[in-house]
């Protein structure tokens, strides 16, 4: 029975294309969820498009970001991918970051919830 479970596990790993290279660089997702004032999603999206490219341009550990909204609600979620958690933490403490985020605050209906997670697997 143990042999069958081992074979099944190996088959699953191979079929999912798991990278077994132990030298893979860790990556992190920084997810920010925020409730906005009613009807402000388009304005916040426009501000994000106008400010984010310049804000992260010189950040070597920044990989990509997405901006999404919960349909029918005034909630947006920004997912940013970083090579190192420490890089994001340093970046988010910078004057530039704080000044830029200050431009968004007038649209918020609540405090943003920021979650940092380590990527363990992706397909």
C-alpha positions in Angstrom: 0.0 0.0 0.0 2.8 2.4 0.9 4.5 1.7 -2.4 1.2 2.6 -4.3 0.9 5.9 -2.4 4.6 6.7 -3.2 4.0 6.0 -6.9 0.8 8.1 -6.9 2.6 11.0 -5.2 5.5 10.8 -7.7 3.0 10.7 -10.6 1.2 13.7 -9.3 4.4 15.7 -8.9 5.5 14.9 -12.4 2.1 15.6 -14.0 1.9 19.0 -12.3 5.3 19.9 -13.5 6.7 20.7 -10.0 10.1 22.3 -10.2 12.3 20.2 -8.0 15.3 22.5 -8.3 16.3 23.5 -4.7 17.9 26.7 -5.9 14.6 28.3 -6.9 14.4 31.9 -5.6 11.6 32.5 -3.2 8.8 34.8 -4.2 6.1 36.6 -2.3 2.6 38.0 -3.0 1.6 41.2 -1.3 -2.1 41.4 -1.5 -3.8 44.7 -0.5 -7.6 44.7 -0.1 -9.4 48.0 0.5 -13.0 49.1 0.7 -13.5 52.3 -1.3 -16.1 55.0 -1.1 -19.0 54.3 -3.3 -18.4 54.6 -7.0 -14.7 55.4 -6.7 -13.2 52.2 -8.3 -12.5 53.8 -11.7 -10.8 56.8 -10.2 -8.6 54.6 -8.0 -7.7 52.4 -11.0 -6.8 55.5 -13.1 -4.6 56.7 -10.2 -3.0 53.3 -9.9 -2.2 53.2 -13.6 -0.7 56.7 -13.4 1.5 56.2 -10.3 2.4 52.5 -10.0 4.8 52.1 -13.0 7.0 55.0 -11.9 6.8 54.0 -8.3 8.2 50.5 -8.8 10.4 51.2 -11.9 13.7 51.1 -10.0 12.7 48.2 -7.6 14.8 45.3 -8.8 12.9 42.7 -6.7 9.4 43.8 -7.9 8.0 41.4 -10.5 4.4 42.4 -11.4 1.1 43.6 -10.1 -2.6 43.2 -10.8 -5.5 45.4 -9.9 -8.9 43.8 -9.5 -12.3 44.6 -8.1 -15.0 42.6 -6.4 -18.0 42.7 -8.8 -20.9 44.7 -7.5 -19.0 46.0 -4.5 -16.6 48.9 -3.9 -13.7 46.6 -3.0 -10.4 46.5 -4.8 -7.5 44.1 -4.5 -4.0 44.8 -5.6 -1.7 41.7 -5.9 2.0 42.5 -6.2 4.6 39.9 -6.7 8.1 40.4 -5.2 11.3 38.3 -5.2 12.0 39.1 -1.6 9.7 40.0 1.3 12.4 42.3 2.8 12.5 44.3 -0.4 8.8 45.0 -0.2 9.0 45.9 3.4 11.8 48.4 2.8 9.9 49.8 -0.3 6.7 50.2 1.7 8.5 52.2 4.4 10.0 54.6 1.9 9.0 58.3 1.6 8.0 57.8 -2.1 5.7 55.0 -1.3 4.0 56.8 1.6 3.5 59.9 -0.4 2.0 58.0 -3.3 -0.3 56.0 -1.1 -1.4 59.3 0.5 -3.0 60.2 -2.8 -5.2 57.1 -2.6 -6.4 57.7 1.0 -9.1 60.1 0.1 -10.9 57.3 -1.8 -10.8 54.7 1.0 -13.9 53.8 3.1 -11.7 51.8 5.5 -8.2 50.8 6.4 -6.4 48.6 3.7 -5.8 45.0 4.7 -2.3 43.9 3.6 -1.3 40.2 3.5 2.1 38.9 2.6 2.3 35.3 1.5 5.1 33.1 0.3 4.5 31.3 -3.0 4.8 27.6 -2.4 3.5 26.2 -5.7 2.3 27.6 -9.0 1.3 26.1 -12.3 
